[in-house]
Amino acid sequence: MKVLEFGDVTKRKMILIHGFQCPWQVWEEYIEHYKNDFHVIVPILSGHNPEEKEDFISFSAEAKALEDYIIPRYGKNMYAVYGMSMGGVFAATLWQNMNLSFEKVIFDGSPLVSLNGFMKGFMKKFYLDITHKSQQRDKKTVEQATKVIIPEDKLEHLLRVLDNMSNATVTNSIDSIAEFKLKSDIATPNTTVYFFHGTAPNEMLAKKSAKYVRKHYPATVVRCFTGRFHCENALFHPEIMMEELDKIL
Protein backbone atom coordinates (compact mmCIF):
# COMPACT_ATOMS: atom_id res chain seq x y z
CA MET A 1 0.00 0.00 0.00
CA LYS A 2 1.07 3.54 -0.75
CA VAL A 3 -0.43 6.49 1.15
CA LEU A 4 -0.79 9.96 -0.35
CA GLU A 5 -1.45 13.06 1.75
CA PHE A 6 -2.76 16.50 0.85
CA GLY A 7 -3.37 19.68 2.83
CA ASP A 8 -2.40 20.90 6.28
CA VAL A 9 -1.49 18.03 8.60
CA THR A 10 -2.81 19.99 11.60
CA LYS A 11 -6.37 20.00 10.29
CA ARG A 12 -9.09 17.38 10.67
CA LYS A 13 -8.32 14.11 8.95
CA MET A 14 -10.39 12.82 6.03
CA ILE A 15 -9.61 9.42 4.46
CA LEU A 16 -10.77 8.79 0.87
CA ILE A 17 -10.72 5.14 -0.27
CA HIS A 18 -11.09 4.23 -3.94
CA GLY A 19 -12.96 1.22 -5.25
CA PHE A 20 -11.87 -2.05 -6.83
CA GLN A 21 -9.82 -1.52 -10.01
CA CYS A 22 -10.13 2.25 -9.63
CA PRO A 23 -7.10 4.53 -9.87
CA TRP A 24 -6.53 6.88 -6.96
CA GLN A 25 -6.97 9.78 -9.39
CA VAL A 26 -10.77 9.42 -9.11
CA TRP A 27 -10.27 11.59 -6.02
CA GLU A 28 -8.51 14.49 -7.76
CA GLU A 29 -11.54 16.81 -7.74
CA TYR A 30 -12.29 15.87 -4.14
CA ILE A 31 -8.72 16.53 -3.04
CA GLU A 32 -8.75 19.95 -4.67
CA HIS A 33 -12.10 20.76 -3.07
CA TYR A 34 -11.23 19.64 0.47
CA LYS A 35 -7.48 20.10 0.92
CA ASN A 36 -7.81 23.65 2.30
CA ASP A 37 -10.16 22.60 5.09
CA PHE A 38 -9.00 19.06 5.81
CA HIS A 39 -5.90 16.94 5.86
CA VAL A 40 -6.81 14.47 3.11
CA ILE A 41 -5.35 10.96 3.28
CA VAL A 42 -5.64 8.79 0.17
CA PRO A 43 -4.42 5.18 0.39
CA ILE A 44 -3.65 3.35 -2.84
CA LEU A 45 -4.81 -0.18 -2.12
CA SER A 46 -2.38 -3.01 -2.71
CA GLY A 47 -2.61 -4.30 -6.27
CA HIS A 48 -3.84 -0.91 -7.51
CA ASN A 49 -0.56 0.97 -7.78
CA PRO A 50 0.47 1.35 -11.45
CA GLU A 51 4.07 1.92 -10.40
CA GLU A 52 4.53 -1.11 -8.14
CA LYS A 53 3.58 -4.77 -8.33
CA GLU A 54 2.03 -5.80 -5.03
CA ASP A 55 -0.83 -8.25 -4.62
CA PHE A 56 -3.93 -7.45 -2.62
CA ILE A 57 -4.24 -10.10 0.09
CA SER A 58 -7.10 -9.12 2.39
CA PHE A 59 -8.89 -6.19 4.00
CA SER A 60 -7.34 -7.15 7.32
CA ALA A 61 -3.86 -6.80 5.87
CA GLU A 62 -4.77 -3.46 4.25
CA ALA A 63 -6.27 -2.16 7.49
CA LYS A 64 -3.16 -3.08 9.48
CA ALA A 65 -0.94 -1.35 6.93
CA LEU A 66 -2.96 1.87 7.03
CA GLU A 67 -3.36 1.84 10.81
CA ASP A 68 0.38 1.27 11.22
CA TYR A 69 0.98 4.24 8.95
CA ILE A 70 -1.52 6.67 10.50
CA ILE A 71 -1.41 6.03 14.25
CA PRO A 72 2.30 6.75 14.88
CA ARG A 73 2.02 9.96 12.83
CA TYR A 74 -1.39 11.35 13.78
CA GLY A 75 -2.92 9.25 16.55
CA LYS A 76 -6.21 7.39 16.30
CA ASN A 77 -8.72 10.24 15.97
CA MET A 78 -9.93 10.66 12.39
CA TYR A 79 -12.76 12.96 11.40
CA ALA A 80 -14.22 11.11 8.40
CA VAL A 81 -13.69 8.17 6.09
CA TYR A 82 -15.42 7.92 2.72
CA GLY A 83 -15.24 4.59 0.89
CA MET A 84 -16.40 4.06 -2.67
CA SER A 85 -17.67 0.55 -3.53
CA MET A 86 -14.93 -1.90 -2.41
CA GLY A 87 -13.33 1.05 -0.65
CA GLY A 88 -16.35 1.04 1.63
CA VAL A 89 -15.55 -2.52 2.69
CA PHE A 90 -12.09 -1.30 3.63
CA ALA A 91 -13.66 1.66 5.49
CA ALA A 92 -15.99 -0.76 7.30
CA THR A 93 -13.00 -2.91 8.29
CA LEU A 94 -11.26 0.14 9.75
CA TRP A 95 -14.44 1.15 11.58
CA GLN A 96 -15.09 -2.23 13.17
CA ASN A 97 -11.41 -2.74 14.07
CA MET A 98 -11.79 0.30 16.36
CA ASN A 99 -8.06 1.06 16.22
CA LEU A 100 -8.99 4.34 14.55
CA SER A 101 -11.99 6.38 15.69
CA PHE A 102 -14.27 8.19 13.23
CA GLU A 103 -16.92 10.84 13.65
CA LYS A 104 -18.27 10.16 10.14
CA VAL A 105 -18.25 6.87 8.23
CA ILE A 106 -19.53 7.26 4.67
CA PHE A 107 -20.30 4.39 2.31
CA ASP A 108 -21.05 4.73 -1.39
CA GLY A 109 -22.45 1.67 -3.15
CA SER A 110 -20.49 -0.54 -0.78
CA PRO A 111 -21.13 -4.32 -0.55
CA LEU A 112 -21.33 -4.84 3.21
CA VAL A 113 -23.19 -8.18 3.24
CA SER A 114 -21.71 -11.49 2.14
CA LEU A 115 -22.33 -13.14 -1.25
CA ASN A 116 -23.12 -16.74 -2.08
CA GLY A 117 -20.71 -19.04 -3.90
CA PHE A 118 -22.42 -18.64 -7.26
CA MET A 119 -22.14 -14.84 -7.21
CA LYS A 120 -18.54 -15.02 -6.03
CA GLY A 121 -17.62 -17.34 -8.89
CA PHE A 122 -19.45 -15.20 -11.42
CA MET A 123 -17.71 -12.02 -10.24
CA LYS A 124 -14.27 -13.63 -10.35
CA LYS A 125 -14.78 -14.76 -13.93
CA PHE A 126 -16.25 -11.39 -14.93
CA TYR A 127 -13.46 -9.27 -13.47
CA LEU A 128 -10.65 -11.53 -14.61
CA ASP A 129 -12.09 -11.31 -18.11
CA ILE A 130 -12.34 -7.51 -17.94
CA THR A 131 -8.79 -7.26 -16.61
CA HIS A 132 -7.31 -9.42 -19.35
CA LYS A 133 -9.26 -7.70 -22.12
CA SER A 134 -8.26 -4.28 -20.81
CA GLN A 135 -4.61 -5.35 -20.71
CA GLN A 136 -5.00 -6.40 -24.36
CA ARG A 137 -6.75 -3.06 -25.12
CA ASP A 138 -9.87 -4.79 -26.42
CA LYS A 139 -11.71 -1.91 -28.10
CA LYS A 140 -15.22 -2.80 -26.89
CA THR A 141 -14.07 -3.32 -23.28
CA VAL A 142 -12.18 -0.03 -23.20
CA GLU A 143 -15.09 1.89 -24.72
CA GLN A 144 -17.52 0.35 -22.24
CA ALA A 145 -15.27 1.37 -19.36
CA THR A 146 -15.86 5.05 -20.08
CA LYS A 147 -19.62 4.52 -19.82
CA VAL A 148 -19.90 2.78 -16.46
CA ILE A 149 -16.48 2.52 -14.80
CA ILE A 150 -14.41 5.68 -15.24
CA PRO A 151 -14.68 9.14 -16.85
CA GLU A 152 -12.84 9.39 -20.14
CA ASP A 153 -10.30 11.87 -18.76
CA LYS A 154 -9.18 9.23 -16.23
CA LEU A 155 -9.22 6.25 -18.59
CA GLU A 156 -5.44 6.14 -18.99
CA HIS A 157 -5.03 6.01 -15.22
CA LEU A 158 -7.44 3.06 -15.07
CA LEU A 159 -5.63 1.20 -17.84
CA ARG A 160 -2.28 1.70 -16.10
CA VAL A 161 -3.73 0.19 -12.91
CA LEU A 162 -5.13 -2.79 -14.81
CA ASP A 163 -1.87 -3.29 -16.72
CA ASN A 164 -0.16 -3.87 -13.38
CA MET A 165 -2.96 -5.89 -11.76
CA SER A 166 -2.38 -9.59 -11.13
CA ASN A 167 -4.85 -12.46 -11.19
CA ALA A 168 -4.11 -12.91 -7.48
CA THR A 169 -5.26 -9.35 -6.72
CA VAL A 170 -8.50 -9.88 -8.63
CA THR A 171 -9.19 -13.24 -6.99
CA ASN A 172 -8.28 -12.13 -3.47
CA SER A 173 -10.30 -8.93 -3.83
CA ILE A 174 -13.44 -10.75 -4.92
CA ASP A 175 -13.00 -13.40 -2.22
CA SER A 176 -12.60 -10.68 0.41
CA ILE A 177 -15.64 -8.74 -0.81
CA ALA A 178 -17.82 -11.84 -1.06
CA GLU A 179 -16.93 -13.07 2.41
CA PHE A 180 -17.25 -9.74 4.19
CA LYS A 181 -20.21 -8.92 6.39
CA LEU A 182 -20.27 -5.80 8.52
CA LYS A 183 -20.48 -6.53 12.24
CA SER A 184 -23.88 -5.74 13.69
CA ASP A 185 -22.65 -4.48 17.07
CA ILE A 186 -19.81 -1.99 16.60
CA ALA A 187 -19.75 -0.01 19.85
CA THR A 188 -18.91 3.48 18.57
CA PRO A 189 -21.85 5.65 19.67
CA ASN A 190 -20.13 8.87 18.58
CA THR A 191 -19.89 7.72 14.96
CA THR A 192 -22.51 8.83 12.43
CA VAL A 193 -22.98 6.52 9.44
CA TYR A 194 -24.06 7.52 5.94
CA PHE A 195 -24.85 5.32 2.96
CA PHE A 196 -25.26 6.47 -0.65
CA HIS A 197 -26.59 4.23 -3.43
CA GLY A 198 -28.37 4.37 -6.78
CA THR A 199 -31.38 2.46 -8.05
CA ALA A 200 -30.01 0.89 -11.26
CA PRO A 201 -29.86 -2.94 -11.42
CA ASN A 202 -26.15 -3.02 -10.55
CA GLU A 203 -26.96 -1.36 -7.20
CA MET A 204 -29.02 -4.28 -5.85
CA LEU A 205 -26.24 -5.37 -3.49
CA ALA A 206 -25.68 -1.79 -2.33
CA LYS A 207 -29.39 -1.38 -1.57
CA LYS A 208 -29.36 -4.65 0.39
CA SER A 209 -26.30 -3.45 2.29
CA ALA A 210 -27.93 -0.10 3.08
CA LYS A 211 -30.94 -1.90 4.57
CA TYR A 212 -28.65 -4.09 6.66
CA VAL A 213 -26.69 -1.11 7.97
CA ARG A 214 -29.86 0.86 8.75
CA LYS A 215 -31.33 -2.17 10.58
CA HIS A 216 -28.36 -2.56 12.92
CA TYR A 217 -27.43 1.13 13.13
CA PRO A 218 -30.82 2.89 13.05
CA ALA A 219 -29.33 6.39 13.03
CA THR A 220 -27.72 5.68 9.63
CA VAL A 221 -28.57 8.29 7.01
CA VAL A 222 -29.37 6.65 3.66
CA ARG A 223 -29.36 8.77 0.49
CA CYS A 224 -30.77 7.18 -2.66
CA PHE A 225 -30.01 8.60 -6.11
CA THR A 226 -32.89 7.58 -8.38
CA GLY A 227 -31.80 6.15 -11.71
CA ARG A 228 -28.08 6.27 -10.94
CA PHE A 229 -25.85 3.24 -11.47
CA HIS A 230 -23.07 1.98 -9.20
CA CYS A 231 -21.13 4.97 -7.79
CA GLU A 232 -22.22 7.04 -10.79
CA ASN A 233 -22.26 10.36 -8.97
CA ALA A 234 -18.97 9.75 -7.20
CA LEU A 235 -17.20 8.82 -10.43
CA PHE A 236 -18.93 10.82 -13.16
CA HIS A 237 -20.51 13.72 -11.29
CA PRO A 238 -18.15 14.63 -8.44
CA GLU A 239 -19.73 18.07 -8.16
CA ILE A 240 -23.01 16.39 -7.11
CA MET A 241 -21.29 14.09 -4.64
CA MET A 242 -19.22 16.88 -3.14
CA GLU A 243 -22.40 18.88 -2.61
CA GLU A 244 -23.80 15.92 -0.66
CA LEU A 245 -20.55 15.49 1.27
CA ASP A 246 -20.45 19.18 2.14
CA LYS A 247 -23.77 18.76 3.95
CA ILE A 248 -22.23 15.99 6.03
CA LEU A 249 -18.80 17.46 6.65
C-alpha positions as a Python dict, from the first residue, in 0.01 Angstrom:
ca = {
    (1, 'M'): (0, 0, 0),
    (2, 'K'): (107, 354, -75),
    (3, 'V'): (-43, 649, 115),
    (4, 'L'): (-79, 996, -35),
    (5, 'E'): (-145, 1306, 175),
    (6, 'F'): (-276, 1650, 85),
    (7, 'G'): (-337, 1968, 283),
    (8, 'D'): (-240, 2090, 628),
    (9, 'V'): (-149, 1803, 860),
    (10, 'T'): (-281, 1999, 1160),
    (11, 'K'): (-637, 2000, 1029),
    (12, 'R'): (-909, 1738, 1067),
    (13, 'K'): (-832, 1411, 895),
    (14, 'M'): (-1039, 1282, 603),
    (15, 'I'): (-961, 942, 446),
    (16, 'L'): (-1077, 879, 87),
    (17, 'I'): (-1072, 514, -27),
    (18, 'H'): (-1109, 423, -394),
    (19, 'G'): (-1296, 122, -525),
    (20, 'F'): (-1187, -205, -683),
    (21, 'Q'): (-982, -152, -1001),
    (22, 'C'): (-1013, 225, -963),
    (23, 'P'): (-710, 453, -987),
    (24, 'W'): (-653, 688, -696),
    (25, 'Q'): (-697, 978, -939),
    (26, 'V'): (-1077, 942, -911),
    (27, 'W'): (-1027, 1159, -602),
    (28, 'E'): (-851, 1449, -776),
    (29, 'E'): (-1154, 1681, -774),
    (30, 'Y'): (-1229, 1587, -414),
    (31, 'I'): (-872, 1653, -304),
    (32, 'E'): (-875, 1995, -467),
    (33, 'H'): (-1210, 2076, -307),
    (34, 'Y'): (-1123, 1964, 47),
    (35, 'K'): (-748, 2010, 92),
    (36, 'N'): (-781, 2365, 230),
    (37, 'D'): (-1016, 2260, 509),
    (38, 'F'): (-900, 1906, 581),
    (39, 'H'): (-590, 1694, 586),
    (40, 'V'): (-681, 1447, 311),
    (41, 'I'): (-535, 1096, 328),
    (42, 'V'): (-564, 879, 17),
    (43, 'P'): (-442, 518, 39),
    (44, 'I'): (-365, 335, -284),
    (45, 'L'): (-481, -18, -212),
    (46, 'S'): (-238, -301, -271),
    (47, 'G'): (-261, -430, -627),
    (48, 'H'): (-384, -91, -751),
    (49, 'N'): (-56, 97, -778),
    (50, 'P'): (47, 135, -1145),
    (51, 'E'): (407, 192, -1040),
    (52, 'E'): (453, -111, -814),
    (53, 'K'): (358, -477, -833),
    (54, 'E'): (203, -580, -503),
    (55, 'D'): (-83, -825, -462),
    (56, 'F'): (-393, -745, -262),
    (57, 'I'): (-424, -1010, 9),
    (58, 'S'): (-710, -912, 239),
    (59, 'F'): (-889, -619, 400),
    (60, 'S'): (-734, -715, 732),
    (61, 'A'): (-386, -680, 587),
    (62, 'E'): (-477, -346, 425),
    (63, 'A'): (-627, -216, 749),
    (64, 'K'): (-316, -308, 948),
    (65, 'A'): (-94, -135, 693),
    (66, 'L'): (-296, 187, 703),
    (67, 'E'): (-336, 184, 1081),
    (68, 'D'): (38, 127, 1122),
    (69, 'Y'): (98, 424, 895),
    (70, 'I'): (-152, 667, 1050),
    (71, 'I'): (-141, 603, 1425),
    (72, 'P'): (230, 675, 1488),
    (73, 'R'): (202, 996, 1283),
    (74, 'Y'): (-139, 1135, 1378),
    (75, 'G'): (-292, 925, 1655),
    (76, 'K'): (-621, 739, 1630),
    (77, 'N'): (-872, 1024, 1597),
    (78, 'M'): (-993, 1066, 1239),
    (79, 'Y'): (-1276, 1296, 1140),
    (80, 'A'): (-1422, 1111, 840),
    (81, 'V'): (-1369, 817, 609),
    (82, 'Y'): (-1542, 792, 272),
    (83, 'G'): (-1524, 459, 89),
    (84, 'M'): (-1640, 406, -267),
    (85, 'S'): (-1767, 55, -353),
    (86, 'M'): (-1493, -190, -241),
    (87, 'G'): (-1333, 105, -65),
    (88, 'G'): (-1635, 104, 163),
    (89, 'V'): (-1555, -252, 269),
    (90, 'F'): (-1209, -130, 363),
    (91, 'A'): (-1366, 166, 549),
    (92, 'A'): (-1599, -76, 730),
    (93, 'T'): (-1300, -291, 829),
    (94, 'L'): (-1126, 14, 975),
    (95, 'W'): (-1444, 115, 1158),
    (96, 'Q'): (-1509, -223, 1317),
    (97, 'N'): (-1141, -274, 1407),
    (98, 'M'): (-1179, 30, 1636),
    (99, 'N'): (-806, 106, 1622),
    (100, 'L'): (-899, 434, 1455),
    (101, 'S'): (-1199, 638, 1569),
    (102, 'F'): (-1427, 819, 1323),
    (103, 'E'): (-1692, 1084, 1365),
    (104, 'K'): (-1827, 1016, 1014),
    (105, 'V'): (-1825, 687, 823),
    (106, 'I'): (-1953, 726, 467),
    (107, 'F'): (-2030, 439, 231),
    (108, 'D'): (-2105, 473, -139),
    (109, 'G'): (-2245, 167, -315),
    (110, 'S'): (-2049, -54, -78),
    (111, 'P'): (-2113, -432, -55),
    (112, 'L'): (-2133, -484, 321),
    (113, 'V'): (-2319, -818, 324),
    (114, 'S'): (-2171, -1149, 214),
    (115, 'L'): (-2233, -1314, -125),
    (116, 'N'): (-2312, -1674, -208),
    (117, 'G'): (-2071, -1904, -390),
    (118, 'F'): (-2242, -1864, -726),
    (119, 'M'): (-2214, -1484, -721),
    (120, 'K'): (-1854, -1502, -603),
    (121, 'G'): (-1762, -1734, -889),
    (122, 'F'): (-1945, -1520, -1142),
    (123, 'M'): (-1771, -1202, -1024),
    (124, 'K'): (-1427, -1363, -1035),
    (125, 'K'): (-1478, -1476, -1393),
    (126, 'F'): (-1625, -1139, -1493),
    (127, 'Y'): (-1346, -927, -1347),
    (128, 'L'): (-1065, -1153, -1461),
    (129, 'D'): (-1209, -1131, -1811),
    (130, 'I'): (-1234, -751, -1794),
    (131, 'T'): (-879, -726, -1661),
    (132, 'H'): (-731, -942, -1935),
    (133, 'K'): (-926, -770, -2212),
    (134, 'S'): (-826, -428, -2081),
    (135, 'Q'): (-461, -535, -2071),
    (136, 'Q'): (-500, -640, -2436),
    (137, 'R'): (-675, -306, -2512),
    (138, 'D'): (-987, -479, -2642),
    (139, 'K'): (-1171, -191, -2810),
    (140, 'K'): (-1522, -280, -2689),
    (141, 'T'): (-1407, -332, -2328),
    (142, 'V'): (-1218, -3, -2320),
    (143, 'E'): (-1509, 189, -2472),
    (144, 'Q'): (-1752, 35, -2224),
    (145, 'A'): (-1527, 137, -1936),
    (146, 'T'): (-1586, 505, -2008),
    (147, 'K'): (-1962, 452, -1982),
    (148, 'V'): (-1990, 278, -1646),
    (149, 'I'): (-1648, 252, -1480),
    (150, 'I'): (-1441, 568, -1524),
    (151, 'P'): (-1468, 914, -1685),
    (152, 'E'): (-1284, 939, -2014),
    (153, 'D'): (-1030, 1187, -1876),
    (154, 'K'): (-918, 923, -1623),
    (155, 'L'): (-922, 625, -1859),
    (156, 'E'): (-544, 614, -1899),
    (157, 'H'): (-503, 601, -1522),
    (158, 'L'): (-744, 306, -1507),
    (159, 'L'): (-563, 120, -1784),
    (160, 'R'): (-228, 170, -1610),
    (161, 'V'): (-373, 19, -1291),
    (162, 'L'): (-513, -279, -1481),
    (163, 'D'): (-187, -329, -1672),
    (164, 'N'): (-16, -387, -1338),
    (165, 'M'): (-296, -589, -1176),
    (166, 'S'): (-238, -959, -1113),
    (167, 'N'): (-485, -1246, -1119),
    (168, 'A'): (-411, -1291, -748),
    (169, 'T'): (-526, -935, -672),
    (170, 'V'): (-850, -988, -863),
    (171, 'T'): (-919, -1324, -699),
    (172, 'N'): (-828, -1213, -347),
    (173, 'S'): (-1030, -893, -383),
    (174, 'I'): (-1344, -1075, -492),
    (175, 'D'): (-1300, -1340, -222),
    (176, 'S'): (-1260, -1068, 41),
    (177, 'I'): (-1564, -874, -81),
    (178, 'A'): (-1782, -1184, -106),
    (179, 'E'): (-1693, -1307, 241),
    (180, 'F'): (-1725, -974, 419),
    (181, 'K'): (-2021, -892, 639),
    (182, 'L'): (-2027, -580, 852),
    (183, 'K'): (-2048, -653, 1224),
    (184, 'S'): (-2388, -574, 1369),
    (185, 'D'): (-2265, -448, 1707),
    (186, 'I'): (-1981, -199, 1660),
    (187, 'A'): (-1975, -1, 1985),
    (188, 'T'): (-1891, 348, 1857),
    (189, 'P'): (-2185, 565, 1967),
    (190, 'N'): (-2013, 887, 1858),
    (191, 'T'): (-1989, 772, 1496),
    (192, 'T'): (-2251, 883, 1243),
    (193, 'V'): (-2298, 652, 944),
    (194, 'Y'): (-2406, 752, 594),
    (195, 'F'): (-2485, 532, 296),
    (196, 'F'): (-2526, 647, -65),
    (197, 'H'): (-2659, 423, -343),
    (198, 'G'): (-2837, 437, -678),
    (199, 'T'): (-3138, 246, -805),
    (200, 'A'): (-3001, 89, -1126),
    (201, 'P'): (-2986, -294, -1142),
    (202, 'N'): (-2615, -302, -1055),
    (203, 'E'): (-2696, -136, -720),
    (204, 'M'): (-2902, -428, -585),
    (205, 'L'): (-2624, -537, -349),
    (206, 'A'): (-2568, -179, -233),
    (207, 'K'): (-2939, -138, -157),
    (208, 'K'): (-2936, -465, 39),
    (209, 'S'): (-2630, -345, 229),
    (210, 'A'): (-2793, -10, 308),
    (211, 'K'): (-3094, -190, 457),
    (212, 'Y'): (-2865, -409, 666),
    (213, 'V'): (-2669, -111, 797),
    (214, 'R'): (-2986, 86, 875),
    (215, 'K'): (-3133, -217, 1058),
    (216, 'H'): (-2836, -256, 1292),
    (217, 'Y'): (-2743, 113, 1313),
    (218, 'P'): (-3082, 289, 1305),
    (219, 'A'): (-2933, 639, 1303),
    (220, 'T'): (-2772, 568, 963),
    (221, 'V'): (-2857, 829, 701),
    (222, 'V'): (-2937, 665, 366),
    (223, 'R'): (-2936, 877, 49),
    (224, 'C'): (-3077, 718, -266),
    (225, 'F'): (-3001, 860, -611),
    (226, 'T'): (-3289, 758, -838),
    (227, 'G'): (-3180, 615, -1171),
    (228, 'R'): (-2808, 627, -1094),
    (229, 'F'): (-2585, 324, -1147),
    (230, 'H'): (-2307, 198, -920),
    (231, 'C'): (-2113, 497, -779),
    (232, 'E'): (-2222, 704, -1079),
    (233, 'N'): (-2226, 1036, -897),
    (234, 'A'): (-1897, 975, -720),
    (235, 'L'): (-1720, 882, -1043),
    (236, 'F'): (-1893, 1082, -1316),
    (237, 'H'): (-2051, 1372, -1129),
    (238, 'P'): (-1815, 1463, -844),
    (239, 'E'): (-1973, 1807, -816),
    (240, 'I'): (-2301, 1639, -711),
    (241, 'M'): (-2129, 1409, -464),
    (242, 'M'): (-1922, 1688, -314),
    (243, 'E'): (-2240, 1888, -261),
    (244, 'E'): (-2380, 1592, -66),
    (245, 'L'): (-2055, 1549, 127),
    (246, 'D'): (-2045, 1918, 214),
    (247, 'K'): (-2377, 1876, 395),
    (248, 'I'): (-2223, 1599, 603),
    (249, 'L'): (-1880, 1746, 665),
}
